[in-house]
Every structure is written in C-alpha cells, then in structure tokens.
Amino acid sequence: MPENHLFDSLSAYAGRNPEKPFALRVGHEPRSFGQLFHNAQRFAAAITSAGFKPGDRLAAQVDKSLEAIELYLGVVAAGGVFLPLNPAYTASELAYFLSDASPSIVVCDPARENEIAPLCNKARLFTLGSDGSGTLTDALTDALLEPIARTADDLAAILYTSGTTGRSKGAMLSHDNLFSNSQTLTEYWHFSDSDVLIHALPIFHTHGLFVATNVALLSGATVHFQSGFSPDQIIEALPTSTSLMGVPTFYTRLLADPRLTPELTANMRLFISGSAPLLTDTHEQWQTRTGHRILERYGMTETNMNTSNPYNGARRAGTVGLPLPGVELRVVGAEGPLPQGEIGTLEVRGANVFKGYWQMPEKTAEELRPDGWFITGDLGIVDKQGYVSIVGRGKDLIITGGFNVYPKEIEALIDDIEGVKESAVIGVPHADFGEGIVAVIVPENERLTENNVNAVLATKLAKFKQPKKLLLLPELPRNTMGKVQKKALRETYANLFT
C-alpha cells in the first residue's frame, strides 16, 4: 500500500490497539482510536466524492469537536492540505483567508452558512457544528478512502500567522514538519499509552492541534476532550489524568481556585505551559500549591516547538529551556551569530521548520535563509547552561533617545512590585526621543499607585529606561491563546505624547 507519511504515522497506534479509548467526554461514550480513524477515512471519502483532490486545501472554521479532529485526519488521508481558522474571525477577515488560500472546500458552523456562502467563490461549502452535526456529516456514507500516497515533503497544513506586522501569512507545514516534531515531543516529555491528557486547548492553533492532539495520537494517550477552558471541568478531570497542556491563563485561573491542592494533582506527572510567557510568580505559586514544577516550552506557527525545559532536570522559571533534539538554535546580531550571553534575534533550523509562506516568495526569502535557518523575529539570550530566555519580539524593541531598551527587563521589575498583577511595556511615538516608554500595568488592588511604581523603578533603572508614562488598566488585551497583544496597545496609545 502506498505510504501517506503523516496519516500512517498517526494511525499506527490505532491499528495495533483499535479498542483503546482516545477521547473521554462528559455525557458521551468514549471514542476509541479505531473509531476515530475509521471516521477519518469516512470524511476522506466524503470530501473526495465532493471533488477534493490531493494537494487541494480545505478551510475549516468550526468549533472544537471530535468530528473536527476526524476531518483534519481525513483531509490528510485524502492527500490534502488542512487550513484551520479561528471561529472568532469575522466575515471580512475570513474573506482574505479564503481568497488567499483558494480552498476547494470550506467547512463552517451551521449558524454561519448564509453569511459565509458569498465568500466561497468556487469552493464547495459544508457545515459542521460543535455537536458533530451538519451537511458534512450528512454526506458521510459507509465508504472508506484508503490513504492517498504522500511523501514527507508534501504539504499537510497551512496555518495563518496572526498578522501583527501586516497581512497574515500562511505558513506551509509538511507531513514531516508535523510528524517529526510530534515524535520528538512524545519522547522528550515521556508520553506513553498510560497517559491521560487534559485537552482544553482550541484546535485551530499549533498548540492544540499539532502538539496536544498529535502527541496523544502518536503515544496512544487518552485525552479528556473538553470544548474549552473551564476550571470546573479541569478540576474534575485532574484526579484521573496524568498531564495537562495549557497557556498561562489556565494556570493563573486555576491558582485562584481554592480546590487546587497537592491531593487533587497527586495523579499528575506533567504540567506544560506555552503560547505566551509564564510569570515567575505563577511558577512559584504553582509549585507551592501543588508540589509540581510547570514545564515551559517555546514554539511558533512556522516551526512547531523549538525548545523545552527538561523533563528530568531543572525547569527554570523565566526561561523556555533548551533546544529540542534535532533543533539547532543561534542568537544573531547585525554582523552575524553572537557569543553566548548576548541579546539578539533567535534563529532556528531543523526538520520542524516550515516550507515557507503560501504565495509569498519575497516574504519567505526575508525570513527563511537558503541554508534552512528561520529568523524567528524573537529577541533572546542563551545562558552558560544553554537555557534560552525570550526578551521580546524584535518589533517590540524600543529605541528611545538613541538607546535600545528591552521591554522584558522593565516588565520583570514592575511585576515584582507588591500590588502588581502583570504589566506590558511598549514604545510609542515621541517628538523628542523618537519613542517614549509606556508601562501598562494591571494592579492587584486599589492601593497600587503610580508613585509606588516610579519610586521602585527610579532606584533600579537608568533614567533612559524609566517609563515616561504609567497606565493602570483592569486587564491587558490578549489573543485567544492568552498572548498579550502589544500591537493593540501601541495603536491605542499611539498619540499619547503627540
């Protein structure tokens, strides 16, 4: 039988253990590995009958469901390219993605069918609801499609970046990009078929779809499959689970729940955090409350995972750990690679690195070097032990009065001040200095004042690094993965000094 690199790899455990439960859901019967891949081949047959061909794109803007996972696997089995889209995108945002990717099939929530139909051009439109119903499931028959031959270099998915520096870019991910990284993570984090993973992440994003889901499929782990983040559901699942993958918001909200105790987490072996920086205070509180040390890692849409704190060894707060096996990492300045201990742009190379941006050869050439090094745009530093710390995004660097200022340094000082919950430091236009430093602060209580913060920073920072303005807000703007949106803050306060 011809090989389908990714599908065959992900389905291998199911072939050996078809009755093993893959997904547990409250109010539903377990879904086995065998059922999951059987249904995936039914979806593959249905879309093929609708004219879907190897190499075609299928765009899915649907809520999280097991059927959506089966659709992803079905697209891969049919030799196609899966394009997951955030369900929160408006019709005007969706129009760009559909025009750029030119999918042959679009799948949306039934409630949005009439809204999205005019955007589909020549694409066939199907629906798929959060309960698994819709015109796509109506089209399923008993027919099964044998996986179409695909090589390691063939595309399996396109994921669009957040578009913080202009138009969203479609990162092209191959079968081997996804498989090799998932295999590395499975081994590095010691996943096996005795694991039970709490899956509360969205599945339109690398973290939930290509890390959590693929790792579970490769290792044979069972998942507590939850529609989204709910402290009650996670707390209910913890005693019968062994692992949790989350974003920092998961951990801060669980820390606010008095039910979080060492006894509740006694069966757990691993808590993983990613997609946004985890505060040192959250690390320390979590260890105090549960006895567990959170494992933080670093990845991005274009590369999947690049680094991870070790499973066995020091999990160091404020760092994203060490380069994963098979991943090369270097710190680069204007003149080339920098010595250990200096801040520069992080570049990575390995089987995990994407193939380029869809229909953007110029942008690909700007960010993906001919020798395979990808310019992440993240500023970082590597210490003597090889641990990587992210200082910020290159575009977040503030140049004020001719001096370079790294926001992370100021944020770390502010976050340590009593009464501060979290902070974000940005630069906005300033007539005299080019950029003026602004610190946006979320206080824990009403007692925190600007004078409190300024008094501390005056003794800790050179004058040119001290914020020219402090803003106290009830919360920071975040994206769906919990990452602070500094671009939104810069836009909001662009005229603060003008």
C-alpha positions in Angstrom: 0.0 0.0 0.0 1.4 3.5 -0.9 2.5 5.4 2.2 0.8 8.5 3.5 3.6 9.9 5.7 1.6 11.7 8.4 -1.6 9.8 8.4 0.1 6.4 8.5 2.3 7.6 11.4 -0.6 9.0 13.4 -2.8 6.0 12.8 -0.1 3.3 13.6 -1.1 3.0 17.3 -4.8 2.8 16.3 -4.0 -0.2 14.0 -2.5 -2.1 16.9 -5.0 -1.0 19.6 -8.3 -0.1 17.9 -10.4 -0.6 21.1 -8.2 1.7 23.3 -10.2 4.9 24.3 -8.8 8.0 22.6 -11.3 10.6 23.9 -13.3 10.8 27.1 -16.2 13.4 27.2 -18.7 14.2 29.9 -22.1 12.8 28.8 -20.7 10.8 25.9 -19.4 7.3 25.3 -15.7 7.1 24.9 -14.4 7.3 21.3 -11.8 4.7 20.6 -8.7 5.1 18.4 -10.2 2.7 15.9 -13.4 4.7 15.7 -11.5 8.0 15.3 -9.5 6.7 12.3 -12.4 4.8 10.8 -14.4 8.1 10.8 -11.4 10.0 9.4 -11.5 7.7 6.4 -15.2 8.3 6.0 -14.6 12.0 6.0 -11.8 11.5 3.4 -14.2 9.6 1.2 -16.9 12.2 1.5 -14.7 15.2 0.6 -13.2 13.2 -2.3 -16.7 12.5 -3.6 -17.3 16.3 -3.5 -14.3 16.8 -5.8 -11.5 17.2 -3.4 -8.1 16.2 -4.9 -4.6 15.6 -3.5 -2.9 19.0 -2.9 -6.3 20.8 -2.5 -6.9 23.0 0.5 -9.8 22.5 2.9 -10.6 25.5 5.1 -12.4 24.7 8.4 -13.8 27.5 10.6 -15.6 25.3 13.1 -16.0 24.9 16.8 -14.0 22.3 18.6 -15.3 18.8 18.3 -14.1 15.2 17.8 -15.6 15.4 14.3 -13.3 18.4 13.6 -10.3 16.2 14.6 -11.6 13.5 12.3 -12.0 16.0 9.5 -8.3 17.1 9.9 -7.2 13.5 9.8 -9.5 12.9 6.8 -8.0 15.8 4.9 -4.5 14.4 5.5 -5.7 10.9 4.4 -7.1 12.3 1.2 -3.7 13.9 0.4 -5.0 17.4 1.0 -3.9 20.5 3.0 -5.8 21.3 6.2 -6.5 25.0 6.9 -7.9 25.6 10.4 -9.3 29.0 11.0 -10.3 30.8 14.3 -14.1 30.6 14.7 -13.9 34.2 16.0 -12.9 35.6 12.7 -15.5 37.9 11.1 -16.7 37.5 7.6 -14.4 40.4 6.4 -11.4 38.7 8.0 -12.4 35.3 6.6 -12.7 36.8 3.1 -8.9 37.4 3.0 -8.0 33.8 4.0 -10.4 32.2 1.5 -9.2 34.4 -1.3 -5.5 33.8 -0.5 -5.7 30.1 0.1 -8.2 29.3 -2.6 -9.6 26.2 -0.9 -11.7 23.8 -2.9 -13.9 23.0 0.2 -14.9 25.3 3.0 -16.5 24.0 6.2 -18.2 26.3 8.7 -20.6 26.3 11.6 -24.2 25.8 10.5 -25.3 29.1 12.1 -22.9 31.0 9.7 -23.7 29.2 6.5 -25.6 32.1 4.9 -23.0 34.6 6.0 -20.1 32.7 4.6 -21.6 31.3 1.4 -20.9 34.5 -0.6 -17.2 34.3 0.3 -16.6 30.9 -1.1 -16.1 31.7 -4.7 -15.9 28.3 -6.5 -15.4 26.3 -3.3 -18.0 23.8 -2.1 -19.5 24.8 1.3 -20.3 22.3 4.0 -21.3 22.8 7.6 -20.1 21.1 10.8 -21.5 22.0 14.3 -19.9 21.6 17.7 -22.2 18.6 18.3 -20.9 16.9 15.1 -24.0 17.6 13.0 -24.1 19.4 9.7 -24.2 18.9 6.0 -20.7 17.4 6.0 -21.6 14.6 8.4 -24.9 14.1 6.5 -22.7 13.4 3.4 -20.8 10.6 5.2 -21.5 7.0 4.0 -20.0 3.6 4.8 -17.4 4.3 2.1 -13.8 4.4 3.4 -11.0 6.1 1.5 -7.6 4.3 1.6 -5.0 6.9 2.4 -3.5 8.7 -0.6 0.2 8.4 -1.0 2.0 11.5 0.3 5.7 12.0 1.0 7.4 13.6 3.9 7.8 16.9 2.0 4.2 17.1 0.8 2.1 19.8 2.5 -0.2 18.7 5.3 -1.5 22.1 6.6 -1.4 25.8 6.2 -1.7 27.9 9.4 -2.0 31.7 9.1 0.0 33.8 11.4 -1.6 36.5 13.5 -0.7 39.3 11.1 0.9 41.6 13.7 3.2 43.1 11.1 0.9 43.4 8.2 -1.1 40.8 6.2 -1.5 37.4 7.7 1.0 34.9 6.2 0.1 31.3 5.5 2.8 29.1 7.0 3.1 25.9 4.9 3.7 22.8 7.1 4.7 19.5 5.6 4.0 16.0 6.7 7.5 15.7 8.2 7.3 19.1 9.9 4.3 17.9 11.9 5.3 14.2 12.4 9.0 14.8 13.3 8.2 17.5 15.9 5.4 15.4 17.5 7.6 12.4 17.6 10.4 14.5 19.3 7.9 15.9 21.9 6.4 12.5 22.6 9.8 11.1 23.5 11.1 14.3 25.2 8.1 14.6 27.5 7.9 10.8 28.1 4.3 10.4 26.8 3.0 6.8 26.5 -0.3 5.0 26.2 -0.6 5.0 30.0 -1.1 8.8 29.9 -4.4 10.7 30.2 -4.0 14.2 28.8 -6.5 17.0 29.6 -7.2 18.7 26.2 -8.8 22.0 26.8 -7.0 24.0 24.1 -8.6 25.2 20.8 -7.8 23.2 17.7 -7.3 25.9 15.1 -3.8 26.6 16.5 -0.5 24.7 16.6 -0.6 24.1 20.4 -4.0 22.3 20.5 -4.0 20.6 17.1 -0.4 19.7 16.3 1.1 19.4 19.8 -1.6 18.1 22.1 -3.6 16.1 19.5 -0.7 14.7 17.5 1.3 13.8 20.6 -1.7 11.9 22.1 -2.2 10.0 18.8 1.4 9.0 18.4 1.8 7.9 22.0 -1.6 6.2 22.4 -2.5 8.5 25.2 -6.2 9.0 26.1 -7.5 12.6 26.3 -10.1 14.3 28.4 -11.5 16.1 25.4 -13.1 19.4 26.6 -14.7 22.1 24.4 -12.7 24.9 26.0 -11.1 26.1 29.3 -13.4 25.5 32.3 -11.8 25.4 35.8 -14.6 23.1 36.9 -14.1 20.6 34.1 -10.3 20.6 34.6 -10.5 20.2 38.3 -13.0 17.3 37.8 -10.6 15.6 35.4 -7.3 16.1 37.4 -7.7 13.1 39.7 -7.9 10.7 36.7 -5.4 12.5 34.5 -1.6 12.5 34.2 -0.9 15.6 32.1 -2.2 19.0 31.1 -1.1 21.3 28.3 -2.2 24.8 28.7 -1.5 28.5 28.4 -0.6 30.8 31.3 -4.2 31.8 31.8 -5.1 28.2 32.6 -2.7 28.2 35.5 -3.4 31.7 36.9 -7.1 30.9 36.9 -6.7 27.5 38.5 -4.5 29.1 41.2 -7.4 31.3 42.0 -9.5 28.2 42.9 -9.2 27.0 46.5 -9.8 23.4 45.3 -6.3 23.3 43.8 -4.3 21.2 46.2 -1.4 18.6 46.2 -4.1 15.9 46.8 -6.0 17.0 43.7 -2.9 16.8 41.5 -1.4 13.7 43.1 -2.0 11.5 40.0 -0.5 14.1 37.6 3.1 13.8 36.3 3.3 16.8 34.0 2.0 20.3 33.6 3.1 22.1 30.4 2.7 25.8 29.5 3.3 27.6 26.3 1.9 30.1 23.7 2.7 33.1 26.0 5.3 33.8 28.7 4.6 32.4 32.1 5.4 34.8 35.0 8.0 33.6 37.5 5.4 34.2 40.3 3.0 31.8 38.6 5.7 29.2 38.5 6.4 29.6 42.2 2.8 29.7 43.3 2.0 26.6 41.3 4.9 24.7 42.9 3.8 25.8 46.4 0.2 24.9 45.8 0.6 21.6 44.0 4.2 20.4 44.5 4.6 20.3 40.7 7.0 22.4 38.6 5.4 23.7 35.4 7.4 22.8 32.2 7.6 25.8 29.9 8.4 25.5 26.2 8.7 27.7 23.1 7.3 27.4 19.7 5.6 29.2 16.9 3.3 28.7 13.9 6.2 28.4 11.4 8.3 25.9 13.4 6.0 24.0 15.9 8.1 23.6 19.1 11.8 24.7 19.2 12.8 24.5 22.9 11.6 23.0 26.1 12.6 22.9 29.7 13.8 19.4 30.5 11.5 16.6 31.7 14.3 15.4 34.0 16.4 18.3 35.2 15.9 21.9 36.3 12.8 23.6 34.9 13.9 27.2 35.2 11.3 29.9 35.6 11.8 32.8 33.1 13.3 30.5 30.5 11.9 28.4 27.7 14.5 25.7 28.3 16.9 24.1 25.9 16.8 23.4 22.1 14.9 20.2 21.5 16.7 17.2 20.0 17.2 17.8 16.3 16.6 21.6 16.6 19.5 24.0 16.1 19.3 27.5 17.7 21.5 30.5 17.5 21.4 34.2 18.5 22.2 36.6 15.7 23.1 40.3 15.5 23.6 42.7 12.6 27.0 41.2 11.9 26.1 37.5 12.3 25.9 35.0 15.2 26.6 36.4 18.7 28.5 34.9 21.5 26.8 33.3 24.5 25.2 35.8 26.9 24.4 38.5 24.3 20.9 39.5 23.2 20.0 39.1 19.6 17.4 37.6 17.2 16.8 33.9 17.6 17.1 31.7 14.6 16.3 28.0 14.4 16.9 25.2 12.0 15.6 21.6 11.8 13.0 19.2 10.5 10.4 21.2 12.3 10.9 24.4 10.3 8.2 25.1 7.7 8.5 25.2 3.9 7.7 28.9 3.5 4.8 31.3 3.3 1.9 30.4 0.9 2.2 32.5 -2.3 4.7 34.9 -0.6 8.1 34.1 -2.1 9.6 37.5 -1.1 8.4 37.2 2.5 9.7 33.7 2.6 13.1 34.9 1.4 13.2 37.6 4.0 12.6 35.2 6.9 13.9 31.7 5.8 17.5 31.7 4.8 18.7 29.5 1.9 20.6 27.2 4.4 17.5 26.5 6.4 17.8 28.9 9.3 14.5 30.6 10.1 14.6 34.1 11.5 12.0 34.0 14.3 11.8 37.7 15.0 12.1 36.9 18.7 14.8 38.5 20.7 16.6 36.1 23.1 19.6 35.2 25.1 21.3 31.9 25.9 23.0 31.4 29.3 26.0 29.3 30.2 23.9 26.2 30.7 22.3 26.6 27.3 18.9 27.7 28.6 17.1 30.1 26.3 15.2 33.2 27.6 12.9 35.3 25.4 13.4 39.0 25.8 10.7 40.1 23.4 9.8 40.4 19.8 12.2 42.3 17.6 9.3 44.7 16.7 8.8 45.3 20.5 12.3 46.7 20.9 12.1 50.3 22.0 14.6 52.8 20.7 14.4 56.0 22.8 16.9 58.8 22.5 19.2 56.5 20.5 19.2 53.8 23.2 17.9 50.3 22.8 15.5 49.3 25.6 14.2 45.7 26.0 10.7 45.7 27.4 11.1 42.4 29.3 13.7 44.0 31.6 11.3 46.7 32.7 8.3 44.3 32.9 10.3 41.9 35.2 11.0 44.8 37.6 7.4 46.0 37.6 5.9 42.6 38.0 8.0 42.1 41.2 6.5 45.2 42.8 3.9 44.5 45.5 0.4 45.1 44.3 1.2 44.5 40.6 -0.6 41.6 38.8 1.2 42.0 35.5 2.5 44.5 33.1 3.3 45.3 29.4 5.9 47.8 28.3 5.6 49.5 24.9 7.2 52.3 22.9 5.0 54.9 21.2 6.0 58.0 19.1 7.6 60.8 21.0 8.7 64.1 19.4 11.9 64.4 21.4 13.0 60.8 21.9 11.7 59.0 18.8 9.9 56.6 21.1 8.6 57.2 24.6 8.4 54.3 27.0 4.9 53.5 28.4 4.2 50.9 31.1 0.7 49.5 31.1 0.0 47.9 34.5 -2.7 45.7 35.9 -2.9 46.2 39.7 -3.9 43.6 42.1 -5.7 46.1 44.3 -6.6 49.8 44.6 -3.7 50.6 46.8 -1.2 50.5 44.0 -0.3 54.0 42.7 2.0 55.4 40.0 4.2 56.8 42.8 4.7 53.3 44.2 6.0 52.0 40.8 8.0 55.1 40.0 9.8 55.0 43.4 11.0 51.4 42.7 12.0 52.0 39.1 13.9 55.1 39.9 16.3 53.0 42.0 16.5 50.1 39.6 16.7 51.6 36.1 18.8 54.1 34.2 16.9 57.2 33.5 16.6 56.5 29.8 14.9 53.1 30.6 12.3 54.6 33.0 8.8 54.9 31.6 7.6 58.3 30.7 4.0 57.3 31.4 2.4 54.7 33.6 -1.2 53.5 32.8 -3.2 51.4 35.2 -5.8 49.2 33.4 -8.1 46.4 34.7 -6.6 43.9 32.1 -4.3 43.6 29.2 -5.6 42.8 25.7 -4.9 39.2 24.7 -5.4 36.9 21.8 -7.2 33.5 22.0 -4.0 31.8 23.2 -3.5 34.3 26.1 -0.7 36.2 24.4 -0.6 39.9 25.3 -1.3 42.0 22.2 1.2 44.8 22.3 0.3 45.9 18.8 -3.2 46.8 20.1 -1.7 48.7 23.0 0.7 50.6 20.6 -2.2 51.5 18.4 -4.4 52.6 21.3 -1.8 54.9 22.8 0.0 56.0 19.6 -0.9 59.7 20.2 -0.1 59.7 23.9 2.8 62.1 23.5 1.8 63.9 20.4 
